[in-house]
Amino acid sequence: PMDKLVGRFGPQLQSFKVTRQLLHQKTGIPEPDPSELTEEENQLRRGLQWQRQLTGALLECSASVASAFATVSGAQQTLYDAGIAEAGLDSELIQALCHSLREAKRVTAQVAAAAQRPLEAHQKRVGVWVDTVQKSDAATAELKHYEEKLVRLKADYEEAVRKGRASGNEKYAACHELQALENNKRKLAAQQQAADEAKKFADHALREAESKRGELCTVARDIFYSSTEALQSAAKPVQAQAPRPHHVEWGRSPLEATAPVLSKPRAMTVASAPPPPSATKPLVPPAAMAQAAARSAPCDGTTPAPQEQQGAVDRAITPAYAQCLLSSPNLLRTLCQRYFRRYDTNGDGVLELSEAMTLVEDLQESLGVPERDRPKEQQVRKLIERYDSDRQDGSLSQDHFSMWFAFALKATLAKAVPPRDDEAKEDAAAAAADAMMSPAAGEADVAAAAA
């Protein structure tokens, strides 16, 4: 009924201020045309809307993640109490999984509790800012109404004067129209003042909201990284347990000894040994399969190849190979373990800033990033602190290395020179072969690397 009433008597209802305000409550306050605002105003308004949406989403996310871990932890504990270990599973693994889930539950509950109060306070502030901006928009819409009405009243007055002249009654013909015109001018002047005052408050609210953007970003990062670390912590017992093989394996996997080196050369040296037979259809070209198998096979069947005696065959990380690594989480995780041991030169179990810089420089060189685009030591330190905030000396523990290296690889890949088609195919085939021969890789990793 209200919609029919508005549709039938909309113009008449718009003629009165009280009914206009009632209509705004029903249909919402008209937003200003972006073309009528400056670029800075549009940007500040978008930022305020972003803060409004993100604050609500963060509150919901933190509570949902904590609730999810509480549910999963309880369900896993129920399985353990019901004797799931008797189904042929490792009892110690199940206990470790229950413990890690309880720890993840505790961490996410603490994060949700710590973030709730500042987020709710920020949500209230955002509500006040939005209300202030909406009042300014309502005042501007009201001012526009009086301006449009003034144009119509001027036209009515001129028409009344013209008719008075034609009838010889010019002196009294337009008295009513003139009075209405003067009344509207007074209302227009008063509304202009009110709109200017409301706009000042709105501008102040928008700038204050922008000044609080950094605080919201900090809370958002804390929630995101804490949730990610909780997921990693919960998955550690399962990751430590070798998965059941999904493909035929033979010989010694090259990934047990090495990871691709971070160096400029692209050439690979392989031993001349025939590939072992496969019980399944290969997912990579036969030539690439032969190269991958030859790297892990002895030269004469008894004596290890020279490169295997040294530890492994060194291959350069290239853009195509890096993309394949990022598509295969298990393969990337295996290689991260090798990289950490390789660059932890003093063997203290922590990657110091100087050691991390050496890795980053080798990675940039390997992917062909120009020197002008390479990160400085301070940038690397900040990135490390983002992923390992527990340490204040710029060092990186092995627990946080995989996420840090994946981000560094993506950031470097974005600045790398794209490979030629033949190089991309060669490196993608090599990565697919490595994925298939990795003891930690499953069918999904092999298919992703091959694709």
Secondary structure, DSSP 4 states (H G I P E B T S, - for coil): -HHHHHHHHHHHHTTSHHHHHHHHHHH-PPPPPGGGS-HHHHHHHHHHHHHHHHHHHHHHHHHHHHHHHHHHHHHHHHHHHTTGGGGT--HHHHHHHHHHHHHHHHHHHHHHHHHHHHHHHHHHHHHHHHHHHHHHHHHHHHHHHHHHHHHHHHHHHHHHHHHHHHHT-HHHHTHHHHHHHHHHHHHHHHHHHHHHHHHHHHHHHHHHHHHTHHHHHHHHHHHHHHHHHHHHHHHHHHHHSPPPP-S---S--GGGT---B-SS---------PPPP-SS--SS-HHHHHHHHHHHS-SSSSSPPHHHHTTS---B--HHHHHHHHH-HHHHHHHHHHHHHHH-TT-SSEE-HHHHHHHHHHHHHHTT--GGGSPPHHHHHHHHHHH-TT-SSS-EEGGGHHHHHHHHHHHHHHHSPPPPHHHHHHHHHHHHHHHHH-TT--HHHHHHHH-
